[in-house]
């Protein structure tokens, strides 16, 4: 599995975990969702770059 897919899957798993109320309850939900969103964008960018490099 390529690193971009690992990053995308990790971001989605983090987003699902962040929606649980008992997961790091001292951090606001919008910060957890924003962090997962940033990871997702980085994964999609990395996927795009990998496809570009392969030609």
N, C-alpha and C positions, 0 to 999 in steps of 0.2 A: 504494500500500500504506500502510495506516495505521501510525502510530508504535507502537501496541501489538503489531502483528504483527511489526514489525521488531525490537522488544525481545525477543519470545518466540523468534523465529528466532535472534537473536544469542545468547540464553541457551543454546539447544540446541546451537548450533555451538561455543560456549565449553565446554559440558559434554563434547562429543565430543572437542574438542582437549585438554581437561584429563585425559582418560582415557589419553592417550598418555604413556608414561613419559619421553619426551625433551622434553616441553613444560613448561618452567619447573620443572625437577626439584628446585630448591632450595625450592619451596613445597610443603608437605604436601598430599596429595590431598584431605583433608577440607576444607581451606580453599578449594581451587579448586572443589570440588563445592558447598560452601556459598555461594560467590560466585555461581555459576551458578544455584543454587536461589533466591537472593534476586532475581536478575535475572528469573527466570521468574515468581516471585510478583508482582513489580512489573509485568511485562507483562500478567499475567492481571488484576491490579487495574485497570490502565489500560484494558484491553479492556472490563471490566465497567462502568467509569465512562463510557466512550464510548457504550456501548449504553444506559446510563441517561440520558445527555444527549440522545440521539436520540429518546427517548420510547418 
